[in-house]
Amino acid sequence: MRTISKRTQYGLKAMQALGRRYGEGSVPISTVAKEESIPIKFLELILLDLKGHGLLHSKKGPHGGYQLSRPPSSITLGSLVRMMEGPLAPLPCASESAYRPCQECGDAESCGTRIIMRQVRDATAGILDRTTLADLLRQVEAAREGKRSRQPLMYEI
């Protein structure tokens, strides 16, 4: 199974960091790099690419940095992952947007591997396309709240 790249992992982390601060103005790249443990030079390239795709605005100067170009509720994880990784399908023959037949396959329509990989692609796309950055931020916060509530109780007498 194809895994997402470190670049995409860092891109998602950076978008979450900027999404948490949506509406607060520009966030310095050094802040995002430190909070998310992302090498700053690598992060610079990722943020420039995200900016080039219209997801971010940047501001130069002492109060400069990056910010989301639109609300987190309007950015789907599917669009982010596709932008950074390309098609979601694990095989080119299962792709909606970049279909290429496999050389080994005589009949793509009845190929069992293609049939199941299209189901994998459809399930993955379904989850990512209906999950926004805002949804992800809420899920992360709920997980943190749950973790805090599971802390052992301290009793004193």
N, C-alpha and C positions, 0 to 999 in steps of 0.2 A: 504494500500500500504506500502510496506517495505521502510524504510528510511535508509540512510547510517549512519553509526556510527560516533561518535565524533572522533574516531581514524582515520577513513577514511577522514573525513573533515580536520583534522589536517595534515594528510599525504599529501593530495592534496595541502594544503597551504604551507607546507614545500617544496614540489617539485617545486612549483611556485617560492618560494624564491630562491632556488638553481638554477632553470632554468634561472631566471633573471641574475644570476651571472655566467652562464656557460662560461667556458674558462678563468675565473679569478683566479682559484685556489680554495683551500679549504676555506669554510666558517665556522667560529666557531658556535657550536650549540647554544651558548648563544645569538648570533646575530639573528639567525633564530627564536629562542624562543621569544626574545624581539620584533622583527619586526612583527611577526605573532600572538602575544599574545597566545602562546602555553606554557603550563606548561613544564618546562625543563625536569623533570623526565619522563613525558609521551612522550615527543618528543624524548628523548634518546632511548626509547623502539621502537618507530615507525621507527626512522632512522636505528637502528640496523636491524630491519626486512627488510626494503627496501634494505639495504646493502646485507643482506643474500639472497635476490632475484636478486642480481646483478645490481640493479639500481643505486647504489651509491658506491663511493670509500671513504675511510676515511684515515686521516693522523693524527698521534699523535704528540704531542709536542706543543711548543709555537705558531707555525703558522699552527696548525692542525685544523681539522674540517672535513666537508663533502663536496663532490662535486658530480655532476651527472657523471655516468660512460660512458654516451653516449649523443649525442646531444638531446636537447629537441624535435627536429623534428622527432626523432625516437622512442619516448615514447608516446604511445596512452593512453588516459584517460581510455579506456576500459581495457587495461592490468593492469593499476594501481588499478582501482576499483575492478576488479576480484581478483587481488592479495590480496587486503586488506579485501574484503567482501565475496569473493566466487562468485558463479554464479549470473548473473544479473536477472534471472527470478524471478518474484514475488511469484511463486509457484513451488515446485519441479517438478510437472508434466509438466511444461512449459519450463523446463531447457534443454539446448542443452548438457551441460557437466555433469550434475548431476541429470538426470531424475530419478524420483521415482513416481510411480503411487499413486494417492490419494486413501485412503481407502474407501471413500464415493462414488467414481465414478465407475459405472458399465461398461462404455464404454468410454475410454479416447479419442478415435478418434472422437467421435461425441459430446463430452462434451463442451457445450457453454463457460463455464468458462475457460477451458483450451485453447480453440480456441482464445478467446480474450486476455488472458494472454500471449499467444505466440506472438500475435501482439504487445503487450506492450513490451515484451522482445526484439522482433526484432527491434522495433523502438528505444528503449533505446540503444541496442547494436550498431545499425547503427550510432547513434550520437556519442557515446563514442568511437567506433572503428575507426571512420574517423577523430576524433579530437585529435590532438597531443598536447603535453605540449606547444610546440611553438605556435600553433594556439590559445590556451587558453591565453597565455601571450600577444599575439597580440590583442585579444578581450578585455582583461583587460585594456591594454594601450589605445585602442580606446575608451573604456567607460570612462576612466579618462580624455582623451582629450575632449570628448564630454561634460563631466561635467564641465571642466574648461572653455569651450567656452560658457556655459550657465550662467556664473556668471553675475550678474547684472552690467550694465555699470555705472560708476561713472562720473558725469558731474561736472565740476568746471567752474566758471565764474570769 
